[in-house]
Amino acid sequence: MTDLSQLQEQADAELAAVADEAGLEAWRIKYLSRKGLLPQAVDRLGALPREERAAYGKAVNVLKQSVQSAYEARVAALHEASLAAELTAEGLDVTLPGRRPQVGRLHPTSRILRDVYSIFAHMGFQIYTGVDVESDLNNFQLLNMPEGHPARDMWDTFYTLTPGVLLRTHTSPGQIRVMHGHAPEPIRVILPGKCYRYEQVTARSEMMFYQVEGLAVGENITFGDLKGTLVAFADQLFGEGRRLRFRCSHFPFTEPSAEVDVDCIICGGKGCRVCKYTGWLEILGCGMVHPVVLRNGGYDPERFSGYAFGMGPERIAMLRHGIDDIRYFYNNDVRFLEQFA
Ligand code: PHE
């Protein structure tokens, strides 16, 4: 019997000293496996004199159960401890604020373009595109600017090594392309796209920018139609009540011609860097399609008339958002771009 209580003490003490799963397994093999100390103690029963067997059997059973359950408790405790250690090691603080995913957004120019498309689409205009690399013929000659015409200086551009091939300086050559594709059908289109200018880059002018050309050709189209269309457009784009100013101007491809200004939203008309201290911001050029251009496009100017306009979406974005320098648009600085949700 003292053997048994010694065995119990020894098993308990060693179990308490076990520190990890490997130690626990060694302990189990030593005490509980088939040839372990506990089965050995049970086996000794057979060698005892008959009168001692009952008491020994009882005691060894109690011992077996106690050691077995101590083992199970230790297994559970060790498992819990290792789980807790794992959790602290791979600590996850669920109270930390999450990381916001970066979401891209439309460029301010794209946003204006979409608004412009939608307004003109509702007025029955179709959207066409021209090409960025144009011919001298379409960019100048057929727009009533023959070689050597002084107005070409206002639209100086980048030339390719191929004679007569250049980067278009305005979307107006698209007028010729659309007319050639439609004559003598009536036309009502807008032509958005990029333009290029060889000129000094300043707060108001870039070497690359967008334009949206508009063209309507048909019978009995008047300057009144042009004005009505542009006023309706401005009301929808800027909200009702902005002032528009039609200023006499000159373009070789329209007659009469006008430039249209909106009152400067940045300075409220007082005068600032963007509006060149005039209180007005020029947003487009327009006019009645010149008879020469109509004829170049395949329309008889005796029968047909038309109007055209060309506007700058960056100018419009500047006006809408109070941006005072056009160079921000294509610097691709995300701190600028991400302001336009
Ligand atoms: N193409 C002109 C420009 O770039 C704008 C314009 C378009 C003027 C159509 C009249 C008619 O300045």
Residues whose N, C-alpha, C, O or C-beta is under 5 A from the ligand:
A	BS01	LIG	T169 H170 S172 F251 T254 G285 C286 G287 A308 F309 G310
